[in-house]
Amino acid sequence: MTRPSRRTLLGSTATLIGLSAGCIADGSESPSDDDDDRSDADEGSPAPDGNESDPESVGEDGEIEDLPDGVADYRTLPYQYGSSSAESDVGLLRDADDAANWLEERFPSDTEPLDEFVDETDFETSILVSLESNAPTPCYEMVLESIDIVESDGEEDTGTDGDDESDEGGDDDGTDELVLEAAVRDTSAEDDVCVQSIATVGRLVRVTFESEPLTTISATIVGHDGSTTTVSMASDSASASESTSTDSESGRGSDS
């Protein structure tokens, strides 16, 4: 038998090593391709939002669980825009035209979520309320803290004060008032860097009623500096009453 030469042995060894390397590479390519596919899918999909029970709905489910009688549901959407408002502001939007005018006046930096939020609103059973105030940095948000329905004299509606009460617990005489309370809060984490930049922070609130929407609202906003602004308005009236007080500790004081 002829003994293989040294060159033949080296060539065979190189071929074997090459084949082994090819198998290793082939075995690692598939997972890599799969990983790339998953990465591409992740980058093209929105991050999951724990607040969204319906992926096709825009906005956040609130944390207020004890809703008053007459309120079926509510949903909110935070927003910001560059120009700062001189004071807190509340808006009542009863229909799509009101909402369109409101959007045009404010020019938020990104209107698409707000447009979708408005489009999803059924104004036959719902109203939109805008809550706004200024903030020293973009790390602040307008936080909705409570929703209630009271009689226009300030007493909580129990639905037992007259013969005209409705099945939902309210009165049909139009004296019920939707009351909202909100505050401007710093929502940043400890390691977040917040650039000093005065802006308007707001939250658009959609309140859905069990029957016809209420036409009178009252909203109280506590600013980032502790000042308190209360605005009351009715959709049937062009005027709105407003009171402002300042107390750095409790947000309470004399109306001005």
N, C-alpha and C positions, 0 to 999 in steps of 0.2 A: 504494500500500500504506500502511495506517495504521501509524504508528510507535507501538510500545507505550509506555504511560505509565510514569513513574518508579515508581509504586506497583506496577504489574504486574510490573516487573522485580524489585523488592525481594521481592515475594511469591514469584516463581518461584525466586529465589536461596535464600530461606529454606526452600522446599520441598525443593530439591535438597540443601541442607545437612542437613536433617532425615533424608532418605532415606539419605544417606551415613552419618550417625551411626547410624541404625538398623542398617545392614549391618555396621558395625564392632561394634556391641553384640551383634548376633546371632552374629557370628563368634567373639566372645570368651565367650559364655555357655556354649557346649557344653563347652569345656575346663574352665571353672570348675565346671560341674556335675559333670563327671567327677572333678575334683580333690576336690570335696566328698564324692562317693561313696567315693573311695579313702580319704579321711581317716576317714570313718565306719567303714569296714571295718577300717582299721588300729587305731582306738580300741577296736573291739569284739573284737579278736583278741589273744591273748597274744603277747608279744614272743618271737621265735624264740630257742630255747636251743640253743647249739651242743653241749651235753652230752647232749641227748636224741635218741637214734637212732630212737625210737618215739614219735611225738607223743601216743599214747594212754597211754604209761607215765609214771608219776610218779617223780621222783627223778633222780639224776645217774649217768651212767656214770663210773666212777672212772678215774683215771690210772694205776692199778697194772696193768701189762701182764703181769708175770711171776707168774702165779698158781700156787700149789702144786698138785701132783697131787691129784686128788680134789675140787677146787673148779671147778665149771663156769662160774660167773659170779657177779658181785656188783653191787649197786646201793645208792646211799646217798641220804639226804634230810636236809639240815640243818634245824635248828629252834631257836627261842629261846622262853623265857617269862620273865615278870617276876620271879618269886621267885628269890632266889639260893640255891644249895645250899651247905652248909657245906664240902663236900669233893666230889671227883670221884666219879662213880657209874657203875656198869656194870650193865646188865640183860640177861638172857637170856630171850627170848620164844619159846616153842616152839609155841604155837598161838594161835588167834584170841582165846581167852579171856584168855590172858596179855596179849596186845596191848591188848585192851579195858580191862583193869584198869590197865595202864600208862598209857593215855591219860587215864583218869578221875582218876588220882592227880596228874597233872602239870598239867592244864588249860592247855595251850599257848594262845596268843592266837588262832591260826588252826589248827583241827584238820582242815579239809577235805583238804589235801594228805596229812597223816599218815593219815587214814582211808582215802584212796584207795591209799596206799602199802601199808598193811596188807591191804586187800582184794585187791590184786594178788599177794600172797604165797601161794605153794603150800607149805604147811607139811609136805607129804609129802616134799619135797626141799630145803626151805629153812628157815633160822632167821633171826630178827631179833635184833640186838644193839644196845642203846642205849648210847651213850657221852656222858657229861655232865660238865661242870665249870662253875665260875663265871668270869665275865669282867668287867672294869671298865667296858666300854662295849659297845654293840650292834655295834660294828665288828669284833668278834672272831668267829671261827667255830671249830668243832671240825673238824679236818682229819684224815682217815684217811690214814695214811702207809704201812702195810704189812699184808699178810695172809699167814699161814703156817700150816702144819700140822706139829706136832712130836709126838714121843712124850711121854708124861706125865712122863718123867724129864728132859725139857728137850732131848733130842737130836732133831735134825731127822729126820723119818721118811723113810726111803729105800724102805720096802716090802720089804726084803730080810732082816729079822731074825727070821723065823720061818715055820713052815709054814702059819700062819693068815693070811698076807697076802692081801689082796683084789686084784682085777684093777686097781683104781684106784691101787694103790701103798700103801694104808694097811693097818692091821691090823684084823681082825674081832673082836679081843678087847676092844675098847672103850678102849684106852689112848691113842688119838690125841687130840690137843687142838688146837682152833682158836686161833690166837694173833693178836691184833690190836694194832697200835700206832697211837696217835693223839696229836695235840697241839692246844692252843688257840693259834691264830695270829691276828694282826691282819691282816685282809684288806682294809683300807680303802686308798683311793688317797691320794696326798700332799695333794690339795686337799680331801679329805673332812673335814667337821666332825663329830667324834664326841662326843656329849654324855656326860658322866660319869654312868653309870647301871648299877649292878651288876645283872647278870642271869645266868641259866643258859643256856649255849650247849650244843647237843648235836647229835649226828648219829645217825640211825637207819640201821643197816647191814643189808642183806639179803644173806646168803651162800647161794648155791645150790650144792648138791653133786651130784657125778656119780652117787652112790648115796644111801644113807641119811644124813641129817644127823648131824653129830657132836653129842654131848651134853655135852661138856666144853669150856670156853673159858677163855682167859686174855687179859686186855686191860690194856695199859699206857697211861696218859694223862699227858702232860706238860702241866701247867697253865700259865697265862699268866705266872706268877711263877717258873717253872722247877721247881716241885715235881713229883715223879713218884709216881703212884699205880698199883699193879698189883693187879688183882682176878682171882682164879681161882674158877670155879664150875662145877658140874655140875648138869644139870637133874634128876637123880635124887636130889639132895641139897638140903635146905633151907638149908644153911649155905654160906658163901662165905668164902674166906680172902683177906685184904687186907693189903698192905704199902705203906707210904708213906715216901718219902724226899725230901729237899730238897737241891738243889744248883743255885745260880743260873746256873752256867755249863754244866754237862753234864747236869743232871737225874739224877745218880747219887749214891748215898750209902749209908748203912747203913739196913737195914730197921728199922722200929720196930713 
